[in-house]
Amino acid sequence: MSDAMLSKIRKLLAKAEDRACTAAEAEAFTAKATELIARYGVDRALLAARDPATDPVGDRVVDVPAPYALDKAGLLAGVADALRCRTVRRRGDDGFVMHLFGFSSDLERVEVLFTSLLVQAAHGLSAARVPSGEHPAAFRRSWLAGFAGTVADRLRRAEEAAASTPSSGSVPSLALVLADRSARVERRLAETYPRLRTAARRRLLGGGLDQGAAAGQRADLGGTGLRSARSAPLSPPTRRTN
């Protein structure tokens, strides 16, 4: 992502995080940052339609360690899916290994956003109060599910909005461009995992779904402004080459 784009997003999020900023102003600044992230994805797709070498299909592997590895992997999968990437989850030595497939620019967006959202989720979990009598781990898993689902929905809406207002100029239909990109990602995944199976649906018993969803609604989706997570119950993912 270009330095100019990152600079704009950082400034917007800095304003949103200012204590003197009202809730409405903070939401507006955050929405603009999200819009820029989505706009960047559309611009790169249109550029690649003219010059495919600028944005090749690729993959990368991310280690998602314990604790709550399955829940963090779910957050990563939700972000990736919203940003037109695909994921395959495998068992790792200490958690899970997530194999991501997508175009280079989309994989970049996923990685930037997931890193930020993981930190924000950690802070949110640290502040959340576990109801009396409820098992902390069950509550946190349901909290993370609510957070991940809401964030993914917000990202999808931002992507749809960006795709509905494409850049001007002589370019192929954006809908056709995005459909072709999705098909190419699917082919790359199928070539690597020809016998892929769908994971069984999880059943969550904790009561933190609504609190997590509310935190996901407040989350910054600009991918910057990271803070220390030393006191948080989550540990960060590790990216490695495949």
C-alpha positions as CSV (number, residue, x, y, z in Angstrom):
1,M,0.0,0.0,0.0
2,S,1.4,3.4,-0.9
3,D,2.8,5.7,1.7
4,A,0.4,8.5,0.6
5,M,-2.6,6.2,1.2
6,L,-1.3,5.0,4.6
7,S,-0.7,8.6,5.6
8,K,-4.3,9.5,4.9
9,I,-5.6,6.6,6.9
10,R,-3.3,7.3,9.8
11,K,-4.5,10.9,10.0
12,L,-8.1,9.9,9.9
13,L,-7.7,7.3,12.6
14,A,-5.7,9.7,14.8
15,K,-8.6,12.2,14.6
16,A,-11.1,9.4,15.4
17,E,-9.0,8.4,18.5
18,D,-8.8,12.0,19.9
19,R,-10.6,12.1,23.2
20,A,-12.0,15.5,22.2
21,C,-13.8,13.9,19.3
22,T,-17.5,13.2,19.6
23,A,-18.8,9.7,18.9
24,A,-20.4,10.8,15.7
25,E,-17.2,12.5,14.5
26,A,-15.1,9.4,15.4
27,E,-17.5,7.2,13.5
28,A,-17.3,9.5,10.4
29,F,-13.5,9.5,10.5
30,T,-13.4,5.7,10.8
31,A,-15.9,5.2,8.0
32,K,-13.7,7.3,5.7
33,A,-10.6,5.3,6.6
34,T,-12.5,2.1,5.7
35,E,-13.7,3.7,2.5
36,L,-10.1,4.4,1.5
37,I,-9.1,0.8,2.2
38,A,-11.9,-0.5,0.0
39,R,-11.2,2.1,-2.7
40,Y,-7.6,1.0,-2.8
41,G,-8.7,-2.6,-3.6
42,V,-10.9,-1.5,-6.5
43,D,-8.2,0.8,-7.9
44,R,-5.6,-2.0,-7.8
45,A,-8.1,-4.4,-9.5
46,L,-8.7,-1.9,-12.3
47,L,-5.0,-1.3,-12.8
48,A,-4.3,-5.0,-13.0
49,A,-7.0,-5.3,-15.7
50,R,-4.8,-3.1,-17.8
51,D,-1.5,-4.6,-16.7
52,P,-1.7,-8.0,-15.0
53,A,1.9,-7.9,-13.9
54,T,1.1,-5.2,-11.3
55,D,-1.0,-7.5,-9.2
56,P,-0.4,-11.3,-9.5
57,V,-2.3,-14.1,-7.9
58,G,-0.4,-15.5,-4.9
59,D,-0.6,-17.1,-1.5
60,R,0.9,-16.8,1.9
61,V,0.9,-18.8,5.1
62,V,0.1,-17.3,8.5
63,D,0.7,-19.1,11.8
64,V,-2.1,-18.4,14.3
65,P,-1.0,-19.5,17.7
66,A,-2.9,-20.3,20.9
67,P,-4.7,-19.2,23.0
68,Y,-8.0,-19.0,21.1
69,A,-6.3,-20.0,17.9
70,L,-9.5,-21.3,16.3
71,D,-11.3,-18.0,17.1
72,K,-8.5,-15.9,15.7
73,A,-8.4,-18.1,12.6
74,G,-12.1,-17.4,12.2
75,L,-11.5,-13.6,12.4
76,L,-8.8,-14.0,9.7
77,A,-11.0,-16.0,7.5
78,G,-13.8,-13.5,7.8
79,V,-11.6,-10.6,6.9
80,A,-10.0,-12.5,4.0
81,D,-13.4,-13.5,2.6
82,A,-14.7,-9.9,2.7
83,L,-11.6,-8.7,0.8
84,R,-12.0,-11.3,-2.0
85,C,-9.4,-13.8,-0.7
86,R,-9.8,-17.5,0.3
87,T,-8.4,-19.4,3.2
88,V,-7.6,-23.0,4.2
89,R,-7.1,-23.9,7.8
90,R,-4.7,-26.6,8.9
91,R,-3.6,-27.9,12.2
92,G,-0.3,-26.5,13.4
93,D,2.2,-27.3,16.2
94,D,0.7,-24.6,18.5
95,G,-2.6,-23.6,17.1
96,F,-3.5,-23.4,13.4
97,V,-1.9,-22.6,10.1
98,M,-3.9,-20.4,7.7
99,H,-3.1,-20.7,4.0
100,L,-4.3,-17.6,2.2
101,F,-5.0,-17.3,-1.5
102,G,-5.6,-14.0,-3.4
103,F,-4.2,-11.2,-5.5
104,S,-1.2,-9.5,-4.0
105,S,-3.0,-6.3,-3.2
106,D,-5.9,-8.1,-1.5
107,L,-3.5,-10.3,0.5
108,E,-1.8,-7.1,1.6
109,R,-5.0,-5.5,2.7
110,V,-6.0,-8.7,4.7
111,E,-2.7,-8.8,6.5
112,V,-2.8,-5.1,7.5
113,L,-6.4,-5.2,8.7
114,F,-6.1,-8.5,10.5
115,T,-3.1,-7.4,12.5
116,S,-4.9,-4.3,13.6
117,L,-8.2,-6.0,14.4
118,L,-6.4,-8.7,16.4
119,V,-4.9,-6.0,18.7
120,Q,-8.3,-4.3,19.0
121,A,-10.0,-7.6,19.8
122,A,-7.4,-8.2,22.5
123,H,-8.1,-4.8,24.1
124,G,-11.8,-5.4,23.9
125,L,-11.6,-8.8,25.6
126,S,-9.4,-7.3,28.3
127,A,-12.1,-4.8,29.1
128,A,-15.1,-7.1,28.8
129,R,-16.6,-8.4,32.0
130,V,-17.4,-12.1,32.1
131,P,-21.0,-12.5,33.6
132,S,-21.2,-14.2,37.0
133,G,-21.3,-17.9,36.7
134,E,-20.2,-18.1,33.1
135,H,-17.0,-19.9,32.0
136,P,-14.4,-17.3,30.9
137,A,-13.2,-19.3,27.9
138,A,-16.7,-19.9,26.6
139,F,-17.6,-16.2,27.0
140,R,-14.4,-15.1,25.2
141,R,-15.0,-17.5,22.3
142,S,-18.5,-16.2,21.7
143,W,-17.3,-12.6,22.1
144,L,-14.7,-13.2,19.4
145,A,-17.3,-14.8,17.2
146,G,-19.6,-11.7,17.5
147,F,-16.6,-9.4,16.9
148,A,-15.5,-11.3,13.8
149,G,-19.0,-11.6,12.3
150,T,-19.7,-7.9,12.6
151,V,-16.3,-6.8,11.3
152,A,-16.7,-9.1,8.2
153,D,-20.2,-7.6,7.5
154,R,-18.8,-4.0,7.7
155,L,-16.0,-4.9,5.4
156,R,-18.3,-6.5,2.8
157,R,-20.5,-3.4,2.8
158,A,-17.5,-1.1,2.3
159,E,-16.3,-3.3,-0.6
160,E,-19.7,-3.2,-2.2
161,A,-19.9,0.5,-1.9
162,A,-16.5,1.0,-3.4
163,A,-17.3,-1.4,-6.3
164,S,-20.5,0.6,-7.1
165,T,-18.5,3.8,-7.8
166,P,-15.6,2.7,-10.0
167,S,-12.9,5.1,-11.2
168,S,-13.6,6.8,-14.5
169,G,-11.7,6.0,-17.7
170,S,-11.7,3.3,-20.4
171,V,-11.7,0.1,-18.3
172,P,-13.5,-3.2,-18.5
173,S,-16.7,-3.7,-16.5
174,L,-15.7,-3.7,-12.9
175,A,-18.1,-6.5,-12.1
176,L,-16.5,-8.6,-14.7
177,V,-13.0,-7.7,-13.5
178,L,-13.9,-8.7,-9.9
179,A,-15.6,-11.9,-11.0
180,D,-12.6,-12.9,-13.0
181,R,-10.3,-12.2,-10.1
182,S,-12.4,-14.4,-7.8
183,A,-12.5,-17.2,-10.3
184,R,-8.7,-17.1,-10.6
185,V,-8.3,-17.2,-6.9
186,E,-10.6,-20.2,-6.7
187,R,-8.6,-22.0,-9.4
188,R,-5.3,-21.3,-7.5
189,L,-6.9,-22.8,-4.3
190,A,-8.3,-25.8,-6.1
191,E,-4.9,-26.6,-7.7
192,T,-3.3,-26.5,-4.3
193,Y,-6.0,-28.4,-2.4
194,P,-8.0,-30.5,-4.9
195,R,-9.7,-32.5,-2.2
196,L,-10.6,-29.7,0.2
197,R,-13.4,-30.5,2.8
198,T,-15.7,-28.0,4.5
199,A,-15.2,-27.8,8.3
200,A,-18.0,-28.6,10.6
201,R,-20.0,-25.7,12.0
202,R,-19.1,-24.7,15.5
203,R,-21.5,-24.5,18.4
204,L,-20.7,-21.7,20.8
205,L,-22.2,-21.8,24.3
206,G,-20.9,-18.5,25.8
207,G,-22.9,-15.3,26.2
208,G,-20.5,-12.8,24.8
209,L,-21.8,-12.7,21.2
210,D,-23.6,-9.4,21.6
211,Q,-20.7,-7.7,23.4
212,G,-18.3,-8.9,20.8
213,A,-20.6,-7.7,18.0
214,A,-20.8,-4.2,19.6
215,A,-17.0,-4.1,19.8
216,G,-16.7,-5.1,16.2
217,Q,-19.1,-2.3,15.3
218,R,-16.7,0.2,17.0
219,A,-13.5,-1.3,15.6
220,D,-11.2,0.8,13.4
221,L,-10.9,-0.7,10.0
222,G,-8.1,1.4,8.7
223,G,-5.4,-1.0,9.7
224,T,-3.1,1.4,11.5
225,G,-2.7,2.9,14.9
226,L,-1.6,-0.3,16.6
227,R,-1.1,-0.3,20.3
228,S,0.8,-2.7,22.7
229,A,-1.1,-5.8,23.5
230,R,1.1,-6.9,26.4
231,S,-1.9,-7.1,28.8
232,A,-4.2,-8.7,26.3
233,P,-5.3,-12.4,26.3
234,L,-4.4,-12.9,22.6
235,S,-1.1,-13.4,20.9
236,P,-0.2,-12.2,17.4
237,P,0.0,-14.3,14.2
238,T,3.2,-15.1,12.5
239,R,3.6,-14.7,8.8
240,R,6.0,-17.0,7.0
241,T,6.7,-17.8,3.4
242,N,5.2,-20.9,1.9
